[in-house]
Amino acid sequence: MHQRFIRKTTALLMSLFILLGSLPGTAGAEAKGRAKNVILLIPDGMGISYMTAARIFKGEELSFERYVKGLMKTYSADTNITDSAAAGTAMATGYKTNNGMISVTPEGKQPSSILDAAKEKGKGTGLVATSRITHATPAVFTAHDPSRGNEVAIALDYIGNVDVILGGGRDMFLPQKDGGNQPERDLIAEAKDQGYDYITSRSDLNRVTGDKVLGLFDMSDLKYDIDRDQANVPSLAEMTGLAVDVLSRNDQGFFLMVEGSQIDWAGHANDPVALIHDVLAFEEAVNVALEFAKKDGNTLVVIVGDHETGGINIGNTAGGYKENIAVLKKAKGSANAVRDALKKQAVQLPLGSAKQVDGRYYMPVREWVRELKGELVYDEAASSVQVSVNGTAFAMNLLNETIVQGEETEEGIYFLEEGTAYIDVQKAATMIGLQAGIGTVEGEPGKTKAYIVDIRKVMEPIVGLELTESDLQWLTSVNWESGSALSNEVGTVISAHALISWGSRHHTGEEVPLYAYGIGADEFVGLIDNTDLPRILSYLMGVEHFSDETEFMQKLENRRNH
């Protein structure tokens, strides 16, 4: 009787152990080599608040949030705030390096990547990105270079080493004689010679028939998803679908890295519209991976950013305990789209002959009126000038250097010097119902110009907001000739309306959330380092990239369970 009770109790405990060990979220040792396929999706720069913002905007959880497993540390070898090159190197090779280095350690070693290991085992390999495909994150999986900026050299390591290559950056593969950056070699021609299908537009996706494809959909980077040319440029989800379709033809399995590159760039720009739309576009790519994994049954899907960018906060001091993300739903374009539209529609006035006084630009009134296609009548007897520009009239009293507009009289808008009236370009624009942004080029004062435009008329239909006078002042306070200053300020203005605040225009040092589904997903439970990621993947794929990975996995399990 006693022995029968012990046997029953033992059997019950064993059953409970097996049951509990199989519950989702419980970390347990997965069998080595069980994951035939691995799809690693990297939302570059995405932190937890990115997910919160996208969830509020969407009105429901993102599809992969239910698969959250833990957090991943992101620091690099030389700083607690990593860049994408160092973070990617750790995630691809398992080794820390300094910021800016592509799969090269501080000591100069060149460790191979998890993609290389998969290729050596006969698996298919793929890289997909919405940046130039030679940009830092995709580059670390196939190239080695002490500087992430050497993309011309980095491009040489793609053809023949990676089966599926999809993204932007055609210029890095074309020779200089054809408008590219390669001094002599035509990497696209070489790819064709090696059996790659070469495609350049969304309509080409359906004509891929081989097991290798090179798809370069822009000369440089692709645009934010909200600005994407949907007729001609595939979405990240569509590129992911093509990659999975091509790579799944390999009976040995595959390794695929998919990067939502522009999420990071939206963070740098502090642009909540671009950020949210690119996170949601990334979600669609994840859905493609998840759908395949659920049908296949032999696939692991891992979603994790390489770092956080921008330090975004849902809420700001002015808003108190409120957020206004819903206001972003009316937006039809990113801050970049606003910048481009403003500069395209503006009248550009060269300020080479202008005078600069206390940081403000004054140009001859006659020249200002002529450039804006207005009318000017000089009344010598009355010492006055009648001006009509953009449907607005005012009079300049030359005796006391005032301007009369309706019943208002203003001073300090112009001055006289040697018989010429010089008018304040920005104040004059405001008088005629427009705004003036000043663009300067460092060291080249002859290239200084004013952009005269109705900011409200151009910007409001794109962002779906009513701009305030304060917004207009902020937008005209930055250098319009700078590559990013204007679009960054547009992002700041939009964020203020959404009651969103930011801590930086760079990366931050926080941990990032990790999500996983499929074979071995529970091996990522808890807090891991970014160098742990390829070790876990190697073990689960059975590619034996690290000699100590079995011991490493045991230590990882012990750490989680004790």
Helices and strands as residue ranges (DSSP letters): H 2-21, E 37-42, H 48-58, G 65-67, E 68-73, H 84-93, H 114-120, E 124-132, H 136-139, H 151-154, G 155-157, E 164-168, G 170-172, G 176-178, H 187-193, E 197-199, G 202-207, E 213-216, G 225-227, H 236-247, E 254-259, H 261-268, H 272-296, E 299-304, E 308-309, E 313-314, G 325-330, H 335-345, E 347-350, E 355-357, E 360-364, H 365-371, E 375-379, E 384-389, E 392-397, E 402-405, E 408-411, E 414-417, E 420-424, H 425-431, E 435-439, G 445-447, E 449-453, H 455-463, H 469-475, H 485-497, E 500-501, E 507-508, E 512-518, G 521-524, E 526-529, H 532-541, H 549-561
